[in-house]
Amino acid sequence: MQVLVRDNNVDQALRVLKKKMQREGVFREMKARRSYEKPSERRNREAAEAVRRARKLARKQAVREGLLAAPKKKVVERRPSPMSPAGASETKPA
């Protein structure tokens, strides 16, 4: 895996590297390899993962076909930043 460092910005390159590693599942694999996993436990875990994937796929298919209602979007209430026009008009208590 390779990440380019631009303008000596190592922090940005490190963030990009971590994101790539997260996407590839490197952290999950490292966590799994910390201790020995018995073959029977591995089979059970893989079977459970397969069931989860199948249910997720079936749920998405049902939503697409209109059999299920689409999940509600999470609403994140954001406060205006002090630099924005909306935030600049507010006075801060001293």
C-alpha positions in Angstrom: 0.0 0.0 0.0 1.3 3.4 -0.9 0.4 6.9 0.1 2.0 10.1 -1.4 3.1 12.8 1.0 2.3 16.2 -0.6 3.9 19.5 0.6 5.5 17.7 3.6 2.0 17.2 5.1 2.6 13.9 6.9 -0.6 14.2 9.0 -2.8 14.3 5.9 -0.9 11.3 4.4 -1.3 9.4 7.7 -5.1 10.0 7.6 -5.3 8.7 4.1 -3.2 5.6 5.0 -5.5 4.8 7.9 -8.6 5.2 5.8 -7.1 2.9 3.1 -6.1 0.3 5.7 -9.6 0.5 7.3 -11.2 -0.1 3.9 -9.0 -3.1 3.2 -9.8 -4.6 6.6 -6.3 -4.6 7.9 -7.3 -3.5 11.4 -10.0 -6.1 11.6 -7.6 -8.8 10.6 -5.0 -7.6 13.1 -7.6 -7.7 15.9 -8.6 -11.2 14.8 -5.0 -12.5 14.8 -4.3 -11.4 18.4 -5.4 -14.7 19.7 -5.9 -18.2 18.3 -9.3 -18.9 16.8 -10.3 -22.6 16.9 -11.5 -24.0 13.5 -15.0 -24.6 14.9 -15.2 -20.9 16.1 -14.0 -19.8 12.7 -16.7 -21.8 10.9 -19.4 -20.4 13.3 -18.2 -16.8 12.8 -18.0 -17.2 9.0 -21.5 -18.7 8.9 -22.9 -15.9 11.0 -21.2 -13.3 8.7 -22.8 -15.0 5.7 -26.2 -14.9 7.3 -25.8 -11.2 8.1 -24.7 -10.5 4.5 -27.7 -12.4 3.1 -30.1 -10.6 5.4 -28.7 -7.2 4.5 -28.9 -8.1 0.8 -32.5 -9.3 1.2 -33.4 -6.1 3.1 -32.0 -3.9 0.4 -33.8 -5.8 -2.3 -37.1 -5.5 -0.4 -36.6 -1.8 0.0 -35.9 -1.5 -3.8 -39.0 -3.4 -4.6 -41.1 -1.3 -2.3 -42.0 -4.2 0.1 -40.3 -2.4 3.0 -40.1 1.2 3.9 -36.7 2.8 3.5 -34.8 3.4 6.7 -35.1 6.9 8.1 -32.2 9.2 7.5 -30.4 10.4 10.6 -30.7 14.2 11.1 -27.6 15.8 12.5 -28.3 19.3 13.8 -25.3 21.5 13.1 -24.6 24.7 14.9 -23.4 27.6 12.6 -19.7 28.2 12.7 -18.4 31.5 14.1 -17.0 32.4 10.7 -20.2 31.9 8.8 -22.6 34.9 8.4 -25.3 33.2 10.5 -22.8 32.5 13.4 -21.2 36.0 13.2 -24.4 37.8 14.1 -24.8 35.9 17.3 -23.2 37.4 20.4 -21.3 35.2 22.8 -21.8 35.7 26.5 -18.8 37.0 28.3 
